[in-house]
Amino acid sequence: MKPQSSRRTFLKCAALGAGISTASLRAAIDNTEPMKITQIDAVTFRKGLRIGGGPGGSEDAEFWWVRLHTDKGIAGTGETYPFSNGEIGALKDHAHSLLGRDPRDIDGIWRNLYFQGAMRNAGGADMRVLSAINMAQLDILGQACGLPLYRLLGGRTRARVRVYNTTTDYWAIDEMKMGRDTMKIVQFLLDRGTTAMKIYPFSAPDNYLSSQALESGLGWIREIRDKAGSRMDIAVDCWGRFDFTSALRIAKALEPYNIMYLEDAMISSNPETYAKLARETSVPICVSETLATRYEYRPFLEAKACSVIMYDVTWCGGVSEAKKIADLADTYLIPTSPHTCGGPLLYTCAAHLSTAVPNFLIMESNYWKYAHQFPYFVNHAPVPKDGHITAPEAPGVGAGIKPELFTNGDALVETVAKA
């Protein structure tokens, strides 16, 4: 862009930025200059980075990036995970339909890619790639406007975003383990102002929940309640491992402990069964980042099958689709709680979205990721302070991708398509 033109575009967009609604997002698009996608790259990362040491440090980056280059010199980056081989294959399948398109056509490109997938069983790698492309488009639009992403999503509804800590052995805090070091973990988080955590207390071979396994899991929760009282909010995730009978046993057993919500007690494949679970327990029921697009969330809302909606912006169809899911949930007065345990762009985009949507409850974070993994890749991934984060103010996603990744051999760039 010419300097004078860039300034004029910035001023027009800035005037809109104080209160852009979904409808006036189109105005922001119309007030930037036309451009074309000229090159599409897939960016993966070399194996064996061993970031941060400890249990998490033995893992390779589970995420990868889509980069869209334009004829105006603006490049946008999107992210998805965790099956890069299939996802990059899907990107190669769809790349021809992106070259020459204007990346500002957020809904048009989304609709075309969604239709191509929906007519061939929408979901999987195609949906995750659509999500990454959508993120990259909005990154481009934000840069063209000179505005942070949350401004394109409607502006602030809150100054800061409350987070919980997902607590697992494979993304451990200083190698501490739940069950063995439960209260050390709780105190570690409380000392840093984080007053909510998600735990995985219930597991069983062959997905059969014995009375012993149920009691063992409840022991974690009793210990937190007995020693930390109400200072620590608790979310329980079952990772979809149980059938209705076991899910109901877990929900009933959790009722005395005033938990924040029960997530993925079953696979999110049957809204009627979830509605039955919701009717038979007082525990708030959360579904689930395993769903994608407003079309899959709608029957759960209509069936009164949940108290909280969770989505992942790198799986559900992208940032703009997550905003539509949140708006749909808001019509039912249902709050949202974004899933973020992927890469740094997911986490940062979720912070933008959580800043903007009115029906926000709490956002996922993970100490190992924001303390060790994310800083290896980006400069501006939000770090919790007093249990809250704030979205970056830089234009677009604003995560501040480190340029040295592309010069030191850590980032492996494959040009998938070029005009």
FISEVO-271833 format. One record per residue (C-alpha): residue number from 1; x negated, y negated, z negated. Coordinates in steps of 0.1 Angstrom, whole numbers. Each point is the difference from the previous one (the first is absolute). Last residue first. Layout:
<nodes>
NODE NUM X Y Z $
...
</nodes>
This chain:
<nodes>
NODE 419 -2 175 85 $
NODE 418 -15 23 -26 $
NODE 417 12 31 -17 $
NODE 416 -12 23 -28 $
NODE 415 -32 -18 -8 $
NODE 414 -16 22 -27 $
NODE 413 -17 -18 -29 $
NODE 412 -18 18 -28 $
NODE 411 -3 -22 -30 $
NODE 410 -28 9 -25 $
NODE 409 -27 -4 26 $
NODE 408 -16 -31 -15 $
NODE 407 12 -25 26 $
NODE 406 38 5 0 $
NODE 405 3 4 -38 $
NODE 404 -22 -31 -3 $
NODE 403 30 -21 11 $
NODE 402 18 6 -33 $
NODE 401 38 -2 5 $
NODE 400 13 -31 -18 $
NODE 399 34 12 -13 $
NODE 398 18 -30 15 $
NODE 397 29 19 14 $
NODE 396 7 -30 22 $
NODE 395 -16 -33 -10 $
NODE 394 -19 -1 -33 $
NODE 393 21 -7 -31 $
NODE 392 -5 35 -14 $
NODE 391 29 16 -20 $
NODE 390 0 -3 -37 $
NODE 389 -4 28 -25 $
NODE 388 15 8 -34 $
NODE 387 -8 21 -31 $
NODE 386 -17 -28 -19 $
NODE 385 -23 -4 30 $
NODE 384 2 27 27 $
NODE 383 -26 0 28 $
NODE 382 13 -11 34 $
NODE 381 -19 13 30 $
NODE 380 -20 -30 13 $
NODE 379 -34 10 12 $
NODE 378 8 32 19 $
NODE 377 -15 34 7 $
NODE 376 -23 8 -30 $
NODE 375 22 -21 -22 $
NODE 374 29 24 6 $
NODE 373 -17 31 -13 $
NODE 372 -14 -10 -34 $
NODE 371 21 -22 -22 $
NODE 370 31 -2 22 $
NODE 369 0 37 7 $
NODE 368 -12 14 -33 $
NODE 367 25 -22 -19 $
NODE 366 31 11 20 $
NODE 365 29 -23 9 $
NODE 364 37 5 6 $
NODE 363 24 -29 1 $
NODE 362 28 -10 -24 $
NODE 361 37 -9 2 $
NODE 360 6 -22 31 $
NODE 359 34 -9 13 $
NODE 358 -8 -36 11 $
NODE 357 -25 10 27 $
NODE 356 -29 -24 6 $
NODE 355 -28 6 -25 $
NODE 354 7 37 2 $
NODE 353 -5 -2 37 $
NODE 352 -33 -18 -3 $
NODE 351 -12 24 -27 $
NODE 350 11 30 22 $
NODE 349 -21 -15 28 $
NODE 348 -31 0 -23 $
NODE 347 5 36 -12 $
NODE 346 6 13 36 $
NODE 345 -30 -20 12 $
NODE 344 -22 14 -28 $
NODE 343 7 37 7 $
NODE 342 24 26 -12 $
NODE 341 16 1 -35 $
NODE 340 24 -29 7 $
NODE 339 36 10 -6 $
NODE 338 23 -30 -3 $
NODE 337 27 -2 -28 $
NODE 336 33 -14 12 $
NODE 335 31 -10 -20 $
NODE 334 36 11 8 $
NODE 333 27 -27 0 $
NODE 332 18 19 28 $
NODE 331 -5 -28 25 $
NODE 330 -35 -3 -14 $
NODE 329 -7 35 13 $
NODE 328 6 -11 35 $
NODE 327 -22 -30 -4 $
NODE 326 -28 22 -14 $
NODE 325 4 24 30 $
NODE 324 -2 -30 23 $
NODE 323 -31 -13 -17 $
NODE 322 -15 35 3 $
NODE 321 8 -1 37 $
NODE 320 -20 -33 4 $
NODE 319 -29 15 -19 $
NODE 318 -2 32 20 $
NODE 317 22 29 10 $
NODE 316 2 18 -33 $
NODE 315 -35 15 -1 $
NODE 314 -25 -28 -2 $
NODE 313 24 -23 -19 $
NODE 312 6 27 -26 $
NODE 311 35 0 -14 $
NODE 310 17 5 -34 $
NODE 309 36 -7 -8 $
NODE 308 13 0 -36 $
NODE 307 33 10 -16 $
NODE 306 7 29 24 $
NODE 305 26 23 15 $
NODE 304 29 -24 1 $
NODE 303 11 18 32 $
NODE 302 -1 -32 21 $
NODE 301 -35 -8 -13 $
NODE 300 -13 35 8 $
NODE 299 17 -1 34 $
NODE 298 -17 -33 9 $
NODE 297 -36 9 -9 $
NODE 296 -4 21 32 $
NODE 295 13 -26 24 $
NODE 294 -19 -28 -18 $
NODE 293 -32 15 13 $
NODE 292 -21 28 -15 $
NODE 291 5 23 -30 $
NODE 290 -29 17 -18 $
NODE 289 -7 -32 -20 $
NODE 288 29 9 -22 $
NODE 287 27 0 -17 $
NODE 286 1 -10 -37 $
NODE 285 26 12 -26 $
NODE 284 7 -19 -31 $
NODE 283 5 24 -30 $
NODE 282 36 0 -12 $
NODE 281 6 34 15 $
NODE 280 28 20 17 $
NODE 279 11 -26 25 $
NODE 278 -36 -6 13 $
NODE 277 -6 37 5 $
NODE 276 33 4 19 $
NODE 275 -10 -30 22 $
NODE 274 -34 17 6 $
NODE 273 18 31 12 $
NODE 272 22 -21 23 $
NODE 271 -30 -19 14 $
NODE 270 -17 32 11 $
NODE 269 -35 -1 15 $
NODE 268 -19 -21 -26 $
NODE 267 -20 29 -14 $
NODE 266 9 4 -36 $
NODE 265 -9 -18 -33 $
NODE 264 -16 -26 24 $
NODE 263 -2 -28 -26 $
NODE 262 16 -1 -34 $
NODE 261 3 -36 -12 $
NODE 260 -10 -26 -27 $
NODE 259 1 26 -28 $
NODE 258 23 -6 -30 $
NODE 257 -14 31 -19 $
NODE 256 33 16 -12 $
NODE 255 11 8 36 $
NODE 254 -32 18 11 $
NODE 253 13 35 -8 $
NODE 252 31 -6 20 $
NODE 251 -20 -11 30 $
NODE 250 -24 30 -2 $
NODE 249 28 25 -3 $
NODE 248 18 -17 29 $
NODE 247 -31 2 22 $
NODE 246 -4 37 -9 $
NODE 245 36 9 11 $
NODE 244 -2 -23 31 $
NODE 243 -32 15 14 $
NODE 242 -34 -12 -10 $
NODE 241 -33 -10 17 $
NODE 240 10 -34 14 $
NODE 239 -31 -18 -14 $
NODE 238 13 3 -36 $
NODE 237 -7 -37 -8 $
NODE 236 8 -14 -34 $
NODE 235 0 -38 -7 $
NODE 234 -10 -12 -34 $
NODE 233 1 -35 -15 $
NODE 232 -27 -5 -26 $
NODE 231 5 -25 -29 $
NODE 230 32 18 -10 $
NODE 229 -17 23 -26 $
NODE 228 -37 4 6 $
NODE 227 -7 28 -24 $
NODE 226 33 19 -2 $
NODE 225 12 -10 34 $
NODE 224 -33 10 17 $
NODE 223 -2 32 -19 $
NODE 222 36 9 7 $
NODE 221 -6 -5 37 $
NODE 220 -30 22 2 $
NODE 219 17 27 -21 $
NODE 218 30 -1 24 $
NODE 217 -23 16 26 $
NODE 216 -9 29 -23 $
NODE 215 36 5 -9 $
NODE 214 11 3 36 $
NODE 213 -29 24 8 $
NODE 212 9 22 -30 $
NODE 211 37 0 9 $
NODE 210 -10 12 34 $
NODE 209 3 -21 31 $
NODE 208 -3 22 31 $
NODE 207 -17 -19 28 $
NODE 206 -19 31 11 $
NODE 205 -25 -8 -28 $
NODE 204 11 -29 -22 $
NODE 203 -6 -37 -4 $
NODE 202 16 -27 -21 $
NODE 201 -20 -28 -16 $
NODE 200 -7 -21 31 $
NODE 199 -5 -35 -13 $
NODE 198 9 -35 11 $
NODE 197 -11 -29 -22 $
NODE 196 13 -33 -13 $
NODE 195 -14 -26 -24 $
NODE 194 -31 -11 19 $
NODE 193 -16 -28 -21 $
NODE 192 -36 12 3 $
NODE 191 -1 13 -36 $
NODE 190 34 16 7 $
NODE 189 -16 20 28 $
NODE 188 -29 13 -20 $
NODE 187 23 7 -29 $
NODE 186 22 22 21 $
NODE 185 -29 18 14 $
NODE 184 -16 6 -34 $
NODE 183 35 11 -11 $
NODE 182 3 27 26 $
NODE 181 -36 14 -2 $
NODE 180 7 37 1 $
NODE 179 36 0 13 $
NODE 178 -9 -25 27 $
NODE 177 -36 2 10 $
NODE 176 -29 -25 -5 $
NODE 175 -26 0 27 $
NODE 174 -7 -37 -3 $
NODE 173 36 -8 11 $
NODE 172 8 28 24 $
NODE 171 11 0 36 $
NODE 170 -1 38 2 $
NODE 169 12 5 -36 $
NODE 168 31 -22 5 $
NODE 167 14 -32 -15 $
NODE 166 20 -23 22 $
NODE 165 -4 -34 -17 $
NODE 164 30 -23 0 $
NODE 163 2 -34 15 $
NODE 162 18 -33 -5 $
NODE 161 -1 -25 29 $
NODE 160 -8 -37 -5 $
NODE 159 15 -33 9 $
NODE 158 35 14 8 $
NODE 157 25 -5 28 $
NODE 156 -27 -13 22 $
NODE 155 4 -5 38 $
NODE 154 24 18 23 $
NODE 153 -19 28 16 $
NODE 152 -21 -23 22 $
NODE 151 -12 -19 -31 $
NODE 150 -9 34 -16 $
NODE 149 -24 6 29 $
NODE 148 -22 -30 -7 $
NODE 147 3 -29 24 $
NODE 146 -24 -15 27 $
NODE 145 27 6 26 $
NODE 144 -22 19 24 $
NODE 143 -16 19 -30 $
NODE 142 35 9 -13 $
NODE 141 11 12 34 $
NODE 140 -31 21 4 $
NODE 139 4 17 -34 $
NODE 138 37 5 8 $
NODE 137 -10 19 31 $
NODE 136 -26 20 -18 $
NODE 135 26 11 -26 $
NODE 134 24 10 27 $
NODE 133 -27 21 17 $
NODE 132 -8 17 -33 $
NODE 131 37 9 -6 $
NODE 130 5 12 35 $
NODE 129 -31 23 -5 $
NODE 128 16 14 -32 $
NODE 127 33 6 19 $
NODE 126 -17 18 29 $
NODE 125 -21 21 -24 $
NODE 124 31 14 -18 $
NODE 123 34 -14 8 $
NODE 122 25 -3 28 $
NODE 121 11 33 16 $
NODE 120 -7 -4 37 $
NODE 119 26 -26 9 $
NODE 118 -8 -17 -32 $
NODE 117 -37 -3 8 $
NODE 116 4 -19 33 $
NODE 115 29 -19 -15 $
NODE 114 -22 -11 -30 $
NODE 113 -28 -11 23 $
NODE 112 24 -21 21 $
NODE 111 18 -14 -30 $
NODE 110 -32 -10 -18 $
NODE 109 -14 -17 31 $
NODE 108 32 -20 4 $
NODE 107 3 -8 -37 $
NODE 106 -35 -15 -4 $
NODE 105 -3 -16 34 $
NODE 104 -28 -22 -13 $
NODE 103 -25 26 13 $
NODE 102 8 -11 36 $
NODE 101 -2 31 21 $
NODE 100 -28 4 25 $
NODE 99 -12 33 -14 $
NODE 98 26 14 -25 $
NODE 97 19 26 21 $
NODE 96 -33 16 11 $
NODE 95 -10 4 -36 $
NODE 94 28 24 -8 $
NODE 93 -16 34 6 $
NODE 92 -34 -12 -12 $
NODE 91 15 -12 -32 $
NODE 90 17 34 -5 $
NODE 89 -34 17 3 $
NODE 88 -14 -25 -25 $
NODE 87 28 11 -24 $
NODE 86 -6 37 6 $
NODE 85 -37 -3 -7 $
NODE 84 4 -26 -28 $
NODE 83 22 20 -23 $
NODE 82 1 -22 -32 $
NODE 81 7 -28 8 $
NODE 80 10 -34 14 $
NODE 79 -15 -34 6 $
NODE 78 4 -32 21 $
NODE 77 -25 -25 12 $
NODE 76 7 -31 22 $
NODE 75 -25 -15 24 $
NODE 74 3 -36 12 $
NODE 73 -22 -10 30 $
NODE 72 29 -15 19 $
NODE 71 -1 29 25 $
NODE 70 10 24 -28 $
NODE 69 -16 28 -19 $
NODE 68 20 25 -20 $
NODE 67 -19 20 -26 $
NODE 66 15 32 -15 $
NODE 65 -16 10 -33 $
NODE 64 -8 33 -19 $
NODE 63 9 13 -34 $
NODE 62 -12 30 -20 $
NODE 61 -34 -15 -6 $
NODE 60 -22 29 -10 $
NODE 59 3 15 -35 $
NODE 58 -28 8 -24 $
NODE 57 1 -35 -15 $
NODE 56 35 7 -14 $
NODE 55 -13 24 -25 $
NODE 54 -29 -22 -12 $
NODE 53 -21 -21 23 $
NODE 52 11 -34 13 $
NODE 51 2 9 37 $
NODE 50 -13 34 11 $
NODE 49 -4 -12 37 $
NODE 48 -2 36 11 $
NODE 47 18 -2 33 $
NODE 46 -2 -30 23 $
NODE 45 31 -22 2 $
NODE 44 27 -2 26 $
NODE 43 10 -29 22 $
NODE 42 23 6 30 $
NODE 41 -2 -29 25 $
NODE 40 26 -15 23 $
NODE 39 -10 -26 26 $
NODE 38 17 -28 20 $
NODE 37 32 -7 -19 $
NODE 36 14 -32 15 $
NODE 35 6 -35 -13 $
NODE 34 27 -26 1 $
NODE 33 -6 -31 -22 $
NODE 32 15 -3 -35 $
NODE 31 32 -18 -8 $
NODE 30 23 26 15 $
NODE 29 -13 26 -24 $
NODE 28 5 -23 -30 $
NODE 27 36 -6 12 $
NODE 26 5 37 3 $
NODE 25 -10 3 -37 $
NODE 24 30 -23 -4 $
NODE 23 24 28 0 $
NODE 22 -18 21 -26 $
NODE 21 -3 -31 -21 $
NODE 20 -29 -25 0 $
NODE 19 1 -23 -30 $
NODE 18 -30 -21 -6 $
NODE 17 -17 13 31 $
NODE 16 21 -17 26 $
NODE 15 -18 -33 -3 $
NODE 14 -32 19 -1 $
NODE 13 8 17 33 $
NODE 12 4 -33 18 $
NODE 11 -31 -14 -16 $
NODE 10 -21 31 8 $
NODE 9 12 0 36 $
NODE 8 -10 -37 5 $
NODE 7 -34 7 -16 $
NODE 6 -6 29 23 $
NODE 5 10 -20 30 $
NODE 4 -24 -27 -9 $
NODE 3 -28 25 -5 $
NODE 2 7 19 32 $
NODE 1 11 36 -6 $
</nodes>
